[in-house]
């Protein structure tokens, strides 16, 4: 069962038996090689999965930051418009300081 599962079914079992017929050390070396190759591939796949999850988390974090920034600007904009004394839809440094000094923000 170990040979069938480790060495890809029917082809692997015949290969290991042929190596064992030559010399038992060849069979052991082949089995160790296959096991190390499998463990290495599992490590690579695990690393790929972890990197993908990390990238998705970073993208979601950036999206959440953008949403929070938009909400903050949406709540700040009415205050800016209330303190726009000259009505030109731009705000001077004095108007900005007045806006920040009020307790409503």
Beta strands, then each sheet from edge to edge (+ up, - down):
end
